[in-house]
Amino acid sequence: MQEERQRNKRMREPIESVRTERVMKKQEWPIYTADVSDGYKQALAGKYFKGRGQEMPFGNGTKSYALLVNPEQSDVTIILNKIKTANFSNSPVRISTYLCATARGELTRSSDIAPGNYTDCGKKTWRAEIYTGCNLRIIGGKNVMEDALKAFENNINNAKGSVLLPPGTMYIVELSSICPRETGYAVMSFFWWEMLCE
């Protein structure tokens, strides 16, 4: 009779509470997961890189451009992770992004690129190139994104691996003043990893 009462009592217990108890017993410690866009995973493999362009003036008729370029013969695909804009002036800036476009004009190549993994310091293991220039001519492509950045603030665009640049392509960012008569300057930084083409 007592065994039957205990059996009936167990039958009345909420099913969800039993399931929850079983799950909690299985997961007794935090679990770390990472996907392919995880900077740690790419840096560990020696594939994650960071770089910045030169100071970029804007306003009073001047537009500045920053380009992350994948050269024709690179044999890699660039996977863009983040783009950071730092506004070092008291003038707000307009940020325009162009995809599937090219740029023509006088460009300055940046040497400020480094691997994310310090064990690779001193080695040029990346293929990407960063350029800056003023009043360039944009050819083809589409202006796909517009941002506004206040004075003395940063803007981080988390692409998270959603932009892929095959050899011979570039990612173009244009900076211009929201108030045309005001001038200022900003710096663009790019964060990416590279994958060998198949």
Residue frames as qw, qx, qy, qz and C-alpha x, y, z in Angstrom:
[[0.000, 0.884, 0.468, 0.000, 0.00, 0.00, 0.00],
 [0.301, -0.807, 0.108, 0.496, 2.85, 2.41, 0.88],
 [0.423, -0.136, 0.605, 0.661, 4.69, 1.59, -2.38],
 [0.236, 0.619, 0.663, 0.349, 1.54, 2.37, -4.34],
 [0.124, -0.936, -0.240, 0.224, 1.21, 5.77, -2.61],
 [0.375, -0.597, 0.351, 0.616, 4.83, 6.66, -3.47],
 [0.383, 0.178, 0.702, 0.573, 4.29, 5.62, -7.09],
 [0.101, 0.816, 0.549, 0.149, 1.16, 7.80, -7.32],
 [0.266, -0.866, -0.021, 0.424, 3.07, 10.72, -5.78],
 [0.404, -0.317, 0.526, 0.678, 5.81, 10.43, -8.40],
 [0.305, 0.474, 0.710, 0.423, 3.20, 10.32, -11.13],
 [0.023, -0.919, -0.389, 0.048, 1.82, 13.67, -9.94],
 [0.433, -0.562, 0.159, 0.687, 5.23, 15.44, -10.06],
 [0.435, 0.827, -0.036, -0.356, 5.48, 18.04, -12.85],
 [0.894, 0.269, 0.184, 0.307, 7.29, 16.60, -15.84],
 [0.357, 0.846, -0.122, 0.376, 9.11, 19.90, -16.54],
 [0.411, -0.806, 0.381, -0.187, 10.70, 20.00, -13.09],
 [0.896, -0.174, 0.382, 0.145, 12.05, 16.49, -13.58],
 [0.728, 0.564, 0.128, 0.368, 13.50, 17.41, -16.97],
 [0.048, 0.922, -0.209, 0.324, 15.06, 20.60, -15.59],
 [0.664, -0.632, 0.396, -0.049, 16.67, 18.66, -12.76],
 [0.904, 0.091, 0.319, 0.269, 18.18, 16.19, -15.19],
 [0.512, 0.762, 0.016, 0.398, 19.56, 18.97, -17.44],
 [0.230, -0.899, 0.282, -0.244, 21.11, 20.80, -14.48],
 [0.816, -0.414, 0.392, 0.097, 22.88, 17.64, -13.37],
 [0.828, 0.356, 0.236, 0.363, 24.39, 17.18, -16.84],
 [0.376, 0.700, -0.030, 0.607, 25.68, 20.79, -17.15],
 [0.634, -0.670, -0.248, 0.294, 27.58, 21.42, -13.97],
 [0.438, -0.437, 0.156, 0.770, 30.09, 23.90, -15.49],
 [0.361, 0.766, -0.015, -0.532, 29.93, 26.78, -18.01],
 [0.754, 0.234, 0.506, 0.349, 30.43, 25.74, -21.61],
 [0.020, -0.659, 0.263, 0.704, 32.50, 27.94, -24.00],
 [0.685, 0.469, 0.529, 0.177, 31.48, 27.92, -27.63],
 [0.089, -0.596, 0.305, 0.737, 33.10, 29.69, -30.59],
 [0.728, 0.587, 0.352, -0.036, 32.10, 30.11, -34.21],
 [0.716, 0.288, 0.213, 0.599, 34.20, 30.96, -37.27],
 [0.124, 0.842, 0.080, 0.519, 33.80, 34.70, -36.62],
 [0.665, -0.727, -0.059, 0.160, 35.47, 34.44, -33.23],
 [0.247, 0.892, -0.350, 0.145, 38.56, 36.68, -33.25],
 [0.544, -0.585, 0.598, -0.073, 40.32, 34.42, -30.75],
 [0.874, 0.131, 0.462, 0.065, 40.05, 31.39, -33.00],
 [0.642, 0.739, 0.044, 0.200, 41.34, 33.27, -36.05],
 [0.049, -0.890, 0.423, -0.163, 44.18, 34.96, -34.13],
 [0.729, -0.394, 0.559, -0.016, 45.27, 31.63, -32.71],
 [0.836, 0.325, 0.394, 0.201, 45.54, 30.31, -36.27],
 [0.403, -0.350, 0.295, 0.793, 47.62, 33.37, -37.29],
 [0.246, 0.461, 0.660, 0.540, 44.90, 34.64, -39.65],
 [0.119, -0.890, -0.435, 0.062, 43.55, 37.69, -37.78],
 [0.479, 0.149, 0.040, 0.864, 44.88, 41.19, -38.58],
 [0.099, -0.876, -0.368, 0.295, 44.35, 44.80, -37.53],
 [0.471, 0.097, 0.213, 0.851, 45.29, 48.00, -39.33],
 [0.047, 0.833, 0.348, -0.428, 44.53, 51.69, -39.65],
 [0.518, 0.648, 0.242, 0.504, 44.81, 54.37, -42.28],
 [0.329, 0.117, -0.157, 0.924, 46.26, 57.87, -42.09],
 [0.082, 0.505, 0.459, -0.726, 44.41, 60.80, -40.54],
 [0.217, 0.458, 0.700, 0.503, 41.53, 61.73, -42.83],
 [0.056, 0.238, 0.167, -0.955, 40.43, 65.39, -43.15],
 [0.092, 0.544, 0.782, 0.291, 36.84, 66.20, -44.04],
 [0.028, -0.832, -0.409, 0.375, 34.64, 69.25, -44.53],
 [0.035, 0.780, -0.173, -0.601, 34.90, 72.52, -46.47],
 [0.651, 0.605, -0.276, -0.366, 34.55, 70.65, -49.78],
 [0.191, 0.478, -0.857, 0.016, 36.86, 67.77, -48.83],
 [0.937, -0.154, 0.026, -0.313, 35.79, 64.14, -48.63],
 [0.077, -0.575, 0.814, -0.032, 38.18, 61.47, -47.37],
 [0.909, 0.096, -0.265, -0.306, 38.27, 57.77, -48.16],
 [0.375, -0.483, 0.786, -0.091, 39.64, 54.66, -46.50],
 [0.807, 0.293, -0.375, -0.350, 40.04, 51.47, -48.55],
 [0.623, -0.336, 0.705, -0.028, 40.65, 47.91, -47.44],
 [0.602, 0.564, -0.403, -0.396, 42.01, 46.31, -50.61],
 [0.833, -0.126, 0.534, 0.070, 42.49, 42.67, -51.55],
 [0.071, 0.612, -0.556, -0.558, 45.15, 42.69, -54.32],
 [0.755, 0.363, -0.314, -0.446, 44.58, 40.78, -57.57],
 [0.683, 0.299, -0.663, 0.066, 47.22, 38.11, -56.92],
 [0.362, -0.546, 0.532, -0.537, 46.68, 37.67, -53.17],
 [0.516, 0.019, -0.851, -0.098, 45.25, 34.12, -53.39],
 [0.102, -0.231, -0.791, 0.557, 43.17, 34.84, -50.26],
 [0.233, -0.689, -0.502, -0.468, 39.64, 35.92, -49.42],
 [0.070, 0.192, -0.452, 0.868, 39.40, 38.71, -46.85],
 [0.382, -0.599, -0.697, -0.098, 36.68, 38.23, -44.25],
 [0.011, 0.502, -0.162, 0.849, 35.82, 41.58, -42.69],
 [0.419, -0.379, -0.757, 0.328, 35.12, 41.49, -38.96],
 [0.187, -0.820, -0.380, 0.384, 34.96, 45.13, -37.76],
 [0.372, 0.534, 0.132, 0.748, 35.40, 48.68, -39.02],
 [0.378, -0.683, -0.393, 0.486, 36.09, 51.44, -36.51],
 [0.257, 0.694, 0.138, 0.658, 35.82, 55.19, -37.13],
 [0.464, -0.533, -0.366, 0.605, 37.31, 57.57, -34.55],
 [0.165, 0.849, 0.234, 0.444, 36.24, 61.21, -34.89],
 [0.583, -0.268, -0.267, 0.719, 38.93, 63.45, -33.39],
 [0.084, 0.227, 0.132, 0.961, 37.16, 66.74, -34.06],
 [0.194, 0.328, 0.568, -0.729, 34.24, 68.81, -32.82],
 [0.485, 0.281, -0.303, -0.771, 32.44, 68.39, -36.14],
 [0.781, 0.095, 0.564, -0.249, 30.01, 65.50, -36.76],
 [0.049, 0.412, -0.748, -0.518, 30.89, 63.26, -39.68],
 [0.848, 0.265, 0.065, -0.454, 28.88, 61.29, -42.23],
 [0.328, -0.359, 0.855, 0.182, 30.13, 57.76, -42.95],
 [0.781, 0.404, -0.072, -0.470, 29.19, 56.23, -46.33],
 [0.539, -0.287, 0.779, 0.143, 30.07, 52.64, -47.23],
 [0.625, 0.516, -0.322, -0.489, 30.47, 51.40, -50.82],
 [0.688, -0.141, 0.710, 0.052, 30.47, 47.76, -51.92],
 [0.698, 0.385, 0.542, 0.267, 31.33, 46.26, -55.31],
 [0.252, 0.968, 0.018, -0.011, 33.01, 49.56, -56.27],
 [0.747, 0.058, -0.026, 0.662, 36.49, 50.79, -57.13],
 [0.158, -0.937, -0.093, 0.298, 38.18, 54.13, -56.38],
 [0.673, 0.431, 0.100, 0.593, 40.48, 56.26, -58.52],
 [0.086, -0.962, 0.058, -0.254, 42.74, 59.09, -57.40],
 [0.292, 0.591, -0.604, 0.448, 45.82, 59.79, -55.32],
 [0.859, -0.436, -0.222, -0.150, 46.15, 57.16, -52.58],
 [0.022, -0.671, 0.654, -0.349, 48.49, 56.79, -49.61],
 [0.804, -0.074, -0.588, -0.045, 49.30, 53.26, -48.53],
 [0.546, -0.715, 0.267, -0.346, 49.36, 52.56, -44.80],
 [0.504, 0.340, -0.761, 0.228, 52.10, 50.58, -43.08],
 [0.328, -0.301, 0.588, -0.675, 50.16, 50.41, -39.80],
 [0.874, -0.041, -0.297, -0.382, 49.07, 46.75, -40.01],
 [0.083, -0.448, 0.841, -0.293, 49.86, 44.01, -37.52],
 [0.534, -0.148, -0.812, -0.185, 48.80, 40.44, -36.78],
 [0.627, -0.593, -0.018, -0.506, 46.49, 39.78, -33.87],
 [0.945, -0.273, -0.096, 0.152, 48.76, 36.97, -32.69],
 [0.178, -0.920, 0.343, 0.070, 51.91, 38.40, -31.07],
 [0.753, -0.247, 0.542, 0.280, 53.91, 35.28, -31.96],
 [0.642, 0.519, 0.411, 0.387, 53.74, 36.53, -35.56],
 [0.054, -0.966, 0.017, 0.252, 55.08, 40.02, -34.78],
 [0.237, -0.643, 0.556, 0.470, 57.81, 41.08, -37.18],
 [0.332, 0.083, 0.849, 0.402, 56.47, 38.84, -39.95],
 [0.424, 0.265, -0.150, -0.853, 54.32, 40.10, -42.83],
 [0.227, 0.107, 0.968, 0.012, 51.79, 37.32, -42.93],
 [0.405, 0.631, 0.490, -0.445, 48.86, 39.33, -44.35],
 [0.422, 0.268, 0.592, 0.632, 47.96, 40.08, -47.97],
 [0.059, 0.878, 0.472, 0.044, 45.46, 42.93, -47.50],
 [0.380, 0.139, -0.010, 0.915, 46.39, 46.58, -48.06],
 [0.083, -0.811, -0.488, 0.313, 44.94, 49.76, -46.52],
 [0.339, 0.274, 0.229, 0.870, 44.86, 53.07, -48.42],
 [0.007, -0.759, -0.441, 0.478, 43.55, 56.56, -47.72],
 [0.299, 0.185, 0.388, 0.852, 42.92, 59.49, -50.04],
 [0.150, 0.526, 0.341, -0.764, 40.91, 62.66, -50.57],
 [0.490, 0.583, -0.018, -0.648, 38.26, 63.50, -53.17],
 [0.274, -0.137, 0.895, 0.325, 38.52, 60.17, -54.96],
 [0.574, 0.167, -0.336, -0.728, 36.30, 59.09, -57.85],
 [0.544, -0.025, 0.796, -0.265, 34.08, 56.13, -56.98],
 [0.407, 0.262, -0.630, -0.608, 33.39, 53.88, -59.97],
 [0.593, -0.129, -0.741, -0.289, 30.47, 51.46, -60.01],
 [0.294, -0.130, -0.818, 0.477, 29.16, 49.64, -56.99],
 [0.366, -0.702, -0.466, -0.394, 26.54, 50.77, -54.51],
 [0.071, -0.400, 0.477, -0.779, 26.41, 53.02, -51.46],
 [0.571, -0.278, -0.756, -0.156, 24.94, 50.43, -49.11],
 [0.550, -0.582, -0.513, 0.308, 25.19, 52.05, -45.68],
 [0.090, 0.690, -0.071, 0.715, 25.12, 55.50, -44.08],
 [0.589, -0.513, -0.493, 0.384, 26.10, 56.37, -40.50],
 [0.002, 0.862, -0.060, 0.503, 26.41, 59.63, -38.57],
 [0.719, -0.196, -0.428, 0.511, 29.10, 60.07, -35.94],
 [0.253, -0.957, -0.139, -0.039, 29.07, 62.81, -33.30],
 [0.215, 0.815, -0.417, 0.340, 32.08, 64.90, -32.36],
 [0.067, -0.546, 0.752, -0.363, 34.82, 63.11, -30.41],
 [0.816, -0.088, 0.434, -0.371, 33.10, 59.74, -30.59],
 [0.097, -0.288, 0.904, 0.300, 33.82, 56.30, -32.06],
 [0.811, 0.214, 0.011, -0.545, 31.67, 54.19, -34.34],
 [0.246, -0.292, 0.916, 0.122, 32.19, 50.42, -34.62],
 [0.760, 0.249, -0.235, -0.552, 30.56, 48.55, -37.48],
 [0.508, -0.273, 0.812, -0.088, 30.49, 44.88, -36.51],
 [0.593, 0.351, -0.502, -0.523, 30.43, 43.11, -39.87],
 [0.691, -0.260, 0.621, -0.264, 31.17, 39.83, -38.03],
 [0.371, -0.150, 0.855, 0.330, 32.43, 38.08, -41.15],
 [0.529, 0.595, 0.558, -0.234, 29.44, 39.06, -43.30],
 [0.415, 0.856, -0.174, -0.253, 31.57, 40.87, -45.94],
 [0.823, -0.108, 0.434, 0.349, 33.86, 38.71, -48.12],
 [0.253, 0.859, -0.267, -0.356, 36.44, 40.36, -50.40],
 [0.919, 0.155, 0.262, 0.249, 37.86, 38.04, -53.08],
 [0.524, -0.248, 0.287, 0.763, 41.11, 38.98, -54.88],
 [0.200, 0.271, 0.450, 0.827, 40.84, 42.21, -56.85],
 [0.254, -0.756, -0.498, -0.340, 38.12, 43.84, -54.73],
 [0.235, 0.171, -0.403, 0.868, 37.99, 46.57, -52.09],
 [0.271, -0.724, -0.618, 0.143, 35.84, 47.88, -49.24],
 [0.242, 0.388, 0.050, 0.888, 35.44, 51.66, -49.46],
 [0.269, -0.727, -0.537, 0.331, 34.42, 54.07, -46.67],
 [0.229, 0.563, 0.156, 0.779, 33.79, 57.77, -47.38],
 [0.319, -0.565, -0.480, 0.590, 33.90, 60.49, -44.71],
 [0.127, 0.511, 0.261, 0.809, 32.26, 63.86, -45.24],
 [0.015, -0.059, -0.475, 0.878, 31.12, 66.67, -42.98],
 [0.021, 0.635, 0.771, -0.038, 27.45, 66.83, -42.01],
 [0.003, 0.929, 0.154, -0.335, 27.92, 70.61, -41.67],
 [0.761, 0.528, 0.114, 0.360, 29.75, 71.47, -44.96],
 [0.153, 0.886, -0.208, 0.386, 31.52, 74.58, -43.62],
 [0.624, -0.668, 0.388, -0.118, 32.93, 72.75, -40.60],
 [0.602, 0.507, -0.615, 0.047, 36.18, 70.80, -40.86],
 [0.725, -0.510, 0.413, -0.209, 37.59, 67.92, -38.89],
 [0.422, 0.460, -0.774, -0.111, 39.57, 64.72, -39.14],
 [0.885, -0.226, 0.247, -0.323, 39.06, 61.07, -38.30],
 [0.014, 0.468, -0.876, -0.117, 40.92, 57.76, -38.42],
 [0.893, 0.067, -0.153, -0.419, 39.61, 54.49, -39.85],
 [0.227, -0.427, 0.872, -0.076, 40.67, 51.07, -38.56],
 [0.804, 0.133, -0.386, -0.431, 39.92, 47.65, -40.04],
 [0.466, -0.339, 0.787, -0.221, 39.85, 44.21, -38.40],
 [0.814, 0.336, -0.243, -0.406, 39.78, 41.11, -40.60],
 [0.628, -0.331, 0.691, 0.133, 41.06, 37.63, -41.23],
 [0.430, 0.547, -0.525, -0.491, 42.21, 35.91, -44.41],
 [0.816, 0.015, 0.562, -0.131, 41.39, 32.52, -45.89],
 [0.188, -0.309, 0.740, 0.567, 43.28, 30.86, -48.74],
 [0.655, 0.339, -0.157, -0.656, 41.26, 30.63, -51.95],
 [0.767, -0.018, 0.640, -0.042, 40.31, 27.12, -52.95]]
